[in-house]
Amino acid sequence: MIAGLRTVRGVLRSLRIYYGDRRRRVAMDRLYAAFVRPGDLVFDVGAHVGDRVAAFRRLGARVVAVEPQPALVATLRLLFGRDANVSIEAVALGRTPGSVTLKLNLDNPTVSTASEAFIRAADGAPGWLGQTWTRDIDVPMTTLDQLIARHGVPVFAKIDVEGYEAETLAGLTQPLAALSFEFTTIQRDVAAECLARCCALGASRFNAALGESQSFVHADWVSAAEIGRWLADLAAEINSGDIYALA
């Protein structure tokens, strides 16, 4: 009963945060318009409450929304279940198909994770105080390659899975025109692994956005080495952001 109430409260908190700022919506649409055109296919991996799904749909894209948390899957179905251009995949993504244990943060579901290393890195870190992961559930897991086999090749894939980004990219063996992955300053090693994987898949130009700014930090696209140096020098209190990769 108490866990259920905490889950509902956590989802409502996310809905307020991610849908409550019109300026953020406008900035998000402007940023993603650099990658997405009407009719394009987009993957939203770690769709959470679907604010990015909504942005991609405003841009006219078809969206595959990937989200393993049952409460968030229910939320996505309420918001987008009648939209024929949104497919909801209630799975996690990793390097191999199977299942994985998902550690739920009931009060802040945006940081639920399949990565124990992420939870260890967050323990006691500035900006992460008070975060707790109190429930484990097993969820089905597939790969980006299998998702592509079912839905087609996306023009853009957004990956935000709380420390499981490198595992997710390990399940991709073909180049994509563009993708983004979340980084955190408590796990720069994961971001470095993601950068290396993107390069192996043919990406050559990179940029980044801090937090929820929805704006690029570099005026021009830069090399993997330059974005790597930028990430290494980034102040710890920045906490998180997204790195963008172009083929």
N, C-alpha and C positions, 0 to 999 in steps of 0.2 A: 504493500500500500504506500509506504513512505517512498520507496524507490520509484514507484509510478508517478507520484506527485513531483518528485525531483526531476524526473525525465520530462514531464510536461512543462515544468517551470524552465528547464534548460532549453527546450525547443522554443518556447515563447520568447525567452531572452534572445536567442539567435535570430528569430524573426524580427524582433525590434531592431536589433543591431544592423542586420543586413538588408532590411527593406525600408528602414526609417529615414534615410538621408537621400533626398532627391539629387543633390549635387554629386554625391558619390555615384548614383545611377548614371548621370550624364557623363561623368568622367570615365566610368567603366565602358559605356557604349563607345565612347570616342577611342579608347585604347584598343578594344577588341575589333573595332572596325578596320584596324590596320591588317587584320588577319582573315576576317570573315566577310563573305558576301552572301546575298540572298540565295538560298538553295544549297549552300555548302553544308557538309557534314562536320560536326564538331563533337568531340568527346569531352565531357566534364567528369573527371575522375576525382572522387571525393566531392560529390555535388552538395552535400550538407543540406541546407534548406532551399537551395535552388536559385540563389540570387544571380549566379553566373548563367544558369540555364535561362532565366528570364532575360538577361542581357543578350545572350546568343539568339533567343527567339525574337527579341525586338529588332535584331539585325537580319532576321529572315532565315536563320540557319536551322537545319535539322539537328537535333541534339540527342546524343546517348548520354544519359545521366547515370553515373555509377556511384552507388552508395550502399554500404553494407549494414548500417545501423538501422534496426527495425523501426524505431520511432521516426527517423528521418525519411526512411522509405515511405512510411505512411503519410508523412507531410508532403513529400514530393508527389505522391499519387493524388492527394487532395488538391494540390496546386496545378498539376500538369497532367493528371490522369486522362483527361478528355482531349488532350492535344495530340493529334495524330502524328505530329512532327517531333514529339518527345518520346523516346524509349527509355524506360527506367530499368536498369540492371541492378538487382539487389544482391550484389556480390562485392568482394574485395578483389584487387588485382595484385599479382605477384609474378615471380619468375617462372612458376610452374602451376598448373591447375591442381586443385585439391580443396583443402580447407585451411583456415588459419584462426587463431584465437584473437579476438578483438577485445581490447581492454577499454571499457566504457567510462567516460567521465560524465556522470549523470547531470552535474550542474553546469557543465560547459562542453556540450557534445562536439563542438568544433575541434576539440583536441583529443577526442577518442582516437586510439591508435592500435595498430598491430605490431608496433615496434617496442619491445622491452627496453632497447637501448635508448629510445627517445624518452621514456619515463625516467630512466636512470639519469640522463643528461639534464632533465628538467628539475630533478630533486634538489631543492635549495637554491636554484639559479634565480638571479634577479629577473623579475617579470613573470616568474612561474610559481611564485609562492602561493600556497593555498590550493593548488590544483591536485585533485585526487582521482585515482582510477580505481573504482571500488567493485566493478562487476566484470566478469569475463564471459564472453559468449563465443561459440564456434560458428563461423560463417563460411559459406562456400567461396572459393577463390578461383578465378580464371586469369587469363593473361591478356595483354594488349593484342598480341597476335590473334588469339581466339576471338576477341571482340571485333577485330577487323574482319576476320573470316565471316562473322555473322552479320555485320552492319556495313562494311566497306571501309575504305581508307579515309580518315578525317583530314581536312585541310589544317586543322588545329586541334591540339589536345591540351587541356589544362589539367595538371596533376597536383593535388594538394591533399596529402594523406599522412601528415604528421609523422615524419621520420621514416616512412616506408616508400619514399619516392624512388630510391635506387633499386629497391626490389621490384617496384612496378616497371621501371624502365628496362630491367633485366629481362622482362617478358616480351620485349619488342625487338624484332630482328630485321625490320625494314624501315627505311627513312621516312620521316614525315616532313611536310613542307615547313611546319612550325609547331612548337609546343612550348609550354611553360611548366616549371616545377617550383614548388615552394622550397625555400631554404629557411633555416633558423640559425642564429648565431651560437646556439648551444650544440649544434651538430654540423659544423662547417665541413666535416669529413664526408657526410652524406651528400652535401651539395657538390663537393669535389668529385665524388664518384659519379654523380649524375652528369656533371660536365663532361667527364671522360666518356661516359656512355653516349652522350649526345654527339660528341666528336666522332666516335666509332661508327655512329649511324649516319654520318655525313654532314652534321651541322657545322657551320663555319662562322656564323655571326651571332652575337649575343648582346642582350641588354638586360636591365633589371628594373624592378619597381619596389619601393620600400613599403612594408606594411600594407595598408589599404589605400595608399595614395593614388593608385590607378594612373600613375604617370612615370615615364621612363627617366632614369637617373642620367643616362648618357644621351647627348644630342645625336650622336651617330652610333651605329652598331659597331661593336668591338670584337676582338678575337677572344678565344677561350682563355688564353694566357692573361689577357688584360682583365677580363671579368673575374678570373680566379684571384688575381692580385687585389682587385677591388674588394672582393668578398673577404679575403684574409685580413685586410686592413679595416674592415667595417667595425664600428664601435659595438660592443656587446649589447648595449642598451637599445640598439635598433630592433633587436629581437627577431624579426622575420620579414620576409618579402618573397618576391617571385623572380626567378631568372627565366628569360625568354630566349629561345634558340631558333635560328632560321637555317635551313639547308642552303 
